[in-house]
Each structure stands twice: as structure tokens, then as C-alpha cells.
């Protein structure tokens, strides 16, 4: 009798500590099963292999009894299948965007135009940002007003595209909050 079989028997007998001892022993195999299941799914899933393993494990350790290790892994595979089916059904519901196609955004799509009445508030917020963080103000001017791409902005500012993206998110949020405070 293997350790896993003994632990499964202990779980069946009601040992509350046995479930905690089981996961480390079977985790790698469950992760492999989950990765195989996720490989058959469409890309850009909100559920990943790790989350699938954890959800399946929570469903398995309950009222079920397992005859042996093979029975446990068969039940794990079935639990993963059910989770994926439930996830697909949830996504297909109209409430969750069913019937809509996922569309990737390009960098140019992220640059939004501000209505004329908000331009003064933006200018004032940009001036405030320039006093604290002139580098971020230059980034906003390049991205928003000059309509430069991430790569172009990185070249002009002498930084990496990754830094430009990270700073763009921060500066955009900072400006949005400053403009909201000005409108209050």
C-alpha cells in the first residue's frame, strides 16, 4: 500500500489532517493533468492550470471516497473537465459577454481623446504633474499630444518600452485622479 493510498484511506476514515498531507504528494501529477487539459483550451483563458488544480482538489476532498490512486486521479480528471465545462458555460451566457468575440487592443487604441471642456483640466493636472515628476509629464505629452507609440516615446525619452508602458499607466491614473479632484 503506497503513502497516497494510506492517506486516501485516512481521508475516508475522517482524518482531518490527511487532506493536507495528500496534496504535496499528488500535486505534480495533478498539475500535469491540468496542464494537459488547458493545452486543449482556447488561448487567453481566465483560468490557468494552477487554479484548475486547486479548484479540482477542493472538489475532490469532501464527501467522496476513493478505492485507490487510479480512482483518485480519474476523479480528479473528471473534476477538471466539469470545471472547464462550467467555465465555458459561464462565458457563453449573455450576462458574461456570450456571443461577443475577444478583440485585442493595439497601443494606438489606448490613446483616448479628451473633450474640449476637459482640456483645461488636463492642462492644469499636467502642470501639477510636471512639478513633481517632469519625466512623467514629458511621457504624457509624447504619448497623448504627439500621439507617439510606445516605441517612439521610449526612443525620444531614452528609456525602454517597458518603462514607458509602466509609467504611462501610472501617469494616466494620476492625471485622471487630479482631473476628478478639480471637477469636484
N, C-alpha and C positions, 0 to 999 in steps of 0.2 A: 504494500500500500504506500503510495507516494505522499509527500507532505501536503500537496494540494488536495488529494483525496481525503486525507485525515481532516484537513481544515474544512472541507465541504461537509464532511460528516459532523464536525463540531458546530458548524453553522446550522445544520439541520436539527441538531440537538438543542439549539437555543443559546449557544455560547456567544455572547455579545462581542467579545474580543476577537473572535475568529475572523470576522469580515475584515478587520483591519490587518490581519496577518496574511489574508489571501491576496489582496491587491498587489503588493510588491512581487509576489511570485508569478502572477499571471499578466501583469501589466504589459510587458514587452510583446507577448503574444496577442493580447487584445489590441494593442496599438498597431501591430502588423495587420490584423483583421480589419481594423478601422481604416487604415491607410489604403488597403485594397478596395474597400467599399467606396471611399472618397475618390479614388482614381477613376471610378466609373461615373462619377457625378460631373455635372457641368462645372466649368471654371467659375470663379468668383462666388463661391458658396459662403454663406454666413456661418456655416457650421464647419469646423475643422476636425481632423482625426482625433485630437486630444479631447475636444468637447464631446465627440461621439463616444469615445471610450468611457468617459466619466458618466455620461448620461446612461449608457447601457449598463455600466456597473451598478449604478444606483437602482436601476430597474431589476437587476438580477438578484441583488442582495435584499431579499424581502421574504415573501411567503413561499418562494419556490424551493424545491428540494432537488438535488442533483444526484444521480446514480453514480456518476464517475466524471472524470475530467473531460471526456469526449462529450458527454451530455452538457456539461457546463459551457464548453466552447460552442456547441450547437445552439444553446440558448442565447449565448452572447451574440452570435451572428444573427439570430432571429431578432433579438432586441435592437441591434443596429439597423437591420432592414426596416423594422417598424418605425424607428426614429426618423430615418431618411424619408420614408413614405409620408409620415405625419408632417415633416418639414416641407415636403413638396406640395402636399395638400394645402398647408397653411399659406404658402406663397401663391398658390393658384387662386385663392379666394380674392374676390374683388376688393375687399377691405385691405388686403395686403398688396395691392397692385397687380392682381391677377389679370392676365391678358396684356399687360404692358411689357415692352421689351426693354432690357437694360441698355443704356446708352452711355458710352464713355464720354467724359468731358475732355475737351482739349484745353490747353493752357489759355488760349485766347478767349475761351468761353467764360473763364473765371474773372475776367476784367469787365466789371459792370459799369454802366453809365449812371451818373447821379443826375437827377433832375435839377434844373436851373436854380430852384429855390433852395436846394441843399448845397449848392456850390460854395456859397459864402461860409456856411457852417463847416464844410470840408476844409476850406482855406484856413479858417481860424484854428481848427483842430490840427491841421498840418503845421501851422506856425508853432503851436504848442509842442508838437512832437519834435520839431526841429531844434527847439531849445534844449530838450532832454536827450534826444537821440538823433543827431543830424544824419547819421548813416541810414536810419530807417526812413527819414524824410526824403532823402535822395532816392531811396529804393521806390517809395510810393510815387514820386514824380516820374521816375523812369517807367515804372510799370503802368501807372494809371494815366498820366497825362501824355507821355510819349508813346504809350501802347507797345512798349518793348516786350519781347518774350523773356522767359526766364534766362535763357542762354545769353541773349543780348544784354540783359541787365547785369548778369554776372560778369561779362566781359567789360562793361563800362565801369562797374564798381570794383573790379579786380578781386572778385570773390568766386566761390563755387556756386553752381546752380542749386545745390542742396541748401546752402546757406541762404540763398535768395528765396527759395520756397519757404523755408522755416521762418525767415524774417518777414516775408510777405503775409503769412498767416498771422503773426504777432501784430504787425503794424496795422493790418486791416481790422483786427479786433479792437486794437487800441483806438483807432480813429472812429470806429462805429460807436464805442462807448463814449468818447468825447463828444461826438455829434449828438448822441442821445441826451447827454447831460446838458448840452447847450439848448436843446429843444424843450427841456423841462421847465 
